[in-house]
Amino acid sequence: MREPLRFGRPARQGPDLSELLLAVARGDQEAFARLYDAVSGPVLGLVRGVLRDPAQSEEVTQEVLVEVWRTAARFRPEKGSAMTWVMTLAHRRAVDRVRSASAAADREQKAALLERTPAYDEVTEQVEARLEAEQVRRCMRTLTEVQHQSVTLAYYRGLTYREVAELLSLPLGTVKTRLRDGLIRLRDCLGVTA
């Protein structure tokens, strides 16, 4: 039987990558140098295809080859070829870098949005404060004159009950009663539950 005709250059016999990888697992530095020479080009090509950035591609390629050195003992020749194992590491590392860069960009974008967003809505706060103030003024108009005076002096001018009593020339007990009655009326008017 004749050998089939082959066209082109004869296939170059390179090192057996599985044997090299097993030797690397035993700590053989020369085997790693030969393995490095054999796989660094294909690894860089695959990584560059995923990342598109030459500088990052070189960095990730170095990381992959360091990982090959550290984890060569995990290679199982019965599960696949050495090149497939190395290229799988390279692909995973490149995809991880893309995801990491994407996540970092998302975090930066969210942080930038948070910096531009006010802690609270100033317009809403102002409107609510005005509405509340107007409601309090309306309810204050429902108080009797003596209740109005007592509440105004105690809560808007900050006087103590004793100072209010002295200012209005009334006994302290009378001032306390007027304040209590006035505050009850305000509470009911404002719809505040106890």
PAMARVEX-8143 format. One record per residue (C-alpha): residue number from 1; residue in one letter; x, y, z. Coordinates in steps of 0.1 Angstrom, whole numbers, plus 5000, padded with zeros to 4 digits. Example, Ala and Ser with C-alpha at 12.3 -4.5 7.8 and 13.67 -1.06 7.14 Angstrom:
2
   pos   code      x      y      z
     1      A   5123   4955   5078
     2      S   5137   4989   5071
END
This chain:
194
   pos   code      x      y      z
     1      M   5000   5000   5000
     2      R   5013   5034   4991
     3      E   5014   5065   5013
     4      P   4990   5092   5004
     5      L   5004   5122   4986
     6      R   5009   5153   5008
     7      F   5010   5187   4993
     8      G   5027   5218   5008
     9      R   5053   5218   5035
    10      P   5057   5187   5056
    11      A   5041   5190   5090
    12      R   5067   5202   5116
    13      Q   5069   5179   5145
    14      G   5068   5201   5176
    15      P   5072   5190   5211
    16      D   5046   5169   5227
    17      L   5027   5195   5247
    18      S   5011   5169   5270
    19      E   5045   5155   5280
    20      L   5059   5191   5285
    21      L   5029   5200   5306
    22      L   5033   5169   5328
    23      A   5070   5178   5332
    24      V   5061   5214   5341
    25      A   5038   5199   5368
    26      R   5069   5183   5383
    27      G   5087   5217   5383
    28      D   5108   5213   5352
    29      Q   5118   5248   5342
    30      E   5132   5238   5308
    31      A   5100   5220   5299
    32      F   5082   5252   5308
    33      A   5104   5273   5286
    34      R   5097   5249   5257
    35      L   5060   5249   5265
    36      Y   5060   5287   5267
    37      D   5076   5290   5232
    38      A   5050   5266   5218
    39      V   5018   5281   5233
    40      S   5025   5318   5239
    41      G   5017   5328   5203
    42      P   4984   5311   5201
    43      V   4975   5323   5236
    44      L   4982   5359   5227
    45      G   4962   5355   5195
    46      L   4932   5342   5214
    47      V   4934   5368   5241
    48      R   4938   5397   5217
    49      G   4908   5384   5198
    50      V   4887   5388   5230
    51      L   4902   5419   5245
    52      R   4912   5439   5213
    53      D   4937   5460   5234
    54      P   4973   5450   5227
    55      A   4987   5461   5261
    56      Q   4960   5443   5281
    57      S   4963   5413   5258
    58      E   5000   5410   5266
    59      E   4993   5414   5303
    60      V   4966   5387   5303
    61      T   4988   5364   5283
    62      Q   5015   5367   5309
    63      E   4989   5359   5336
    64      V   4978   5329   5317
    65      L   5013   5315   5314
    66      V   5020   5321   5350
    67      E   4988   5302   5358
    68      V   4999   5274   5336
    69      W   5032   5272   5356
    70      R   5013   5272   5389
    71      T   4984   5248   5380
    72      A   5001   5224   5356
    73      A   4994   5196   5380
    74      R   4957   5200   5373
    75      F   4961   5190   5337
    76      R   4946   5156   5329
    77      P   4957   5142   5295
    78      E   4929   5117   5294
    79      K   4904   5146   5294
    80      G   4918   5166   5264
    81      S   4949   5179   5248
    82      A   4974   5202   5265
    83      M   4968   5230   5239
    84      T   4930   5228   5246
    85      W   4937   5230   5284
    86      V   4959   5261   5280
    87      M   4936   5278   5255
    88      T   4907   5272   5279
    89      L   4926   5289   5307
    90      A   4934   5318   5283
    91      H   4898   5322   5272
    92      R   4885   5322   5307
    93      R   4911   5348   5319
    94      A   4904   5371   5289
    95      V   4866   5369   5295
    96      D   4872   5376   5332
    97      R   4892   5407   5322
    98      V   4864   5419   5299
    99      R   4838   5414   5327
   100      S   4860   5431   5353
   101      A   4865   5461   5330
   102      S   4828   5462   5323
   103      A   4819   5460   5359
   104      A   4844   5488   5368
   105      A   4829   5510   5341
   106      D   4794   5504   5354
   107      R   4805   5512   5390
   108      E   4822   5544   5378
   109      Q   4791   5555   5359
   110      K   4768   5548   5388
   111      A   4792   5568   5411
   112      A   4792   5597   5387
   113      L   4754   5597   5386
   114      L   4752   5596   5424
   115      E   4775   5626   5426
   116      R   4753   5646   5403
   117      T   4720   5636   5420
   118      P   4710   5658   5449
   119      A   4706   5640   5482
   120      Y   4670   5651   5482
   121      D   4646   5670   5460
   122      E   4650   5706   5471
   123      V   4619   5718   5453
   124      T   4597   5691   5469
   125      E   4612   5698   5503
   126      Q   4605   5735   5499
   127      V   4569   5729   5488
   128      E   4562   5705   5516
   129      A   4577   5729   5542
   130      R   4555   5758   5528
   131      L   4524   5737   5528
   132      E   4530   5726   5564
   133      A   4537   5761   5575
   134      E   4505   5773   5559
   135      Q   4486   5745   5576
   136      V   4501   5755   5610
   137      R   4492   5792   5604
   138      R   4456   5782   5595
   139      C   4453   5760   5626
   140      M   4468   5787   5648
   141      R   4439   5810   5637
   142      T   4415   5786   5653
   143      L   4430   5791   5688
   144      T   4415   5815   5713
   145      E   4435   5847   5718
   146      V   4450   5836   5751
   147      Q   4459   5801   5737
   148      H   4475   5818   5706
   149      Q   4496   5841   5728
   150      S   4507   5813   5751
   151      V   4517   5789   5722
   152      T   4534   5818   5703
   153      L   4555   5828   5733
   154      A   4564   5793   5743
   155      Y   4570   5776   5709
   156      Y   4579   5804   5685
   157      R   4598   5827   5708
   158      G   4613   5798   5729
   159      L   4602   5811   5763
   160      T   4598   5787   5793
   161      Y   4564   5782   5808
   162      R   4575   5803   5838
   163      E   4586   5832   5815
   164      V   4553   5831   5796
   165      A   4534   5833   5830
   166      E   4555   5863   5841
   167      L   4552   5880   5807
   168      L   4513   5876   5807
   169      S   4510   5882   5844
   170      L   4492   5849   5849
   171      P   4497   5820   5873
   172      L   4519   5792   5860
   173      G   4491   5767   5862
   174      T   4468   5788   5840
   175      V   4496   5791   5814
   176      K   4501   5754   5814
   177      T   4464   5747   5810
   178      R   4462   5772   5781
   179      L   4492   5757   5764
   180      R   4478   5721   5768
   181      D   4444   5731   5755
   182      G   4460   5750   5726
   183      L   4483   5721   5716
   184      I   4453   5697   5717
   185      R   4434   5720   5694
   186      L   4464   5723   5671
   187      R   4469   5685   5671
   188      D   4433   5679   5661
   189      C   4434   5706   5634
   190      L   4466   5692   5619
   191      G   4453   5656   5620
   192      V   4482   5644   5641
   193      T   4475   5611   5659
   194      A   4489   5607   5694
END
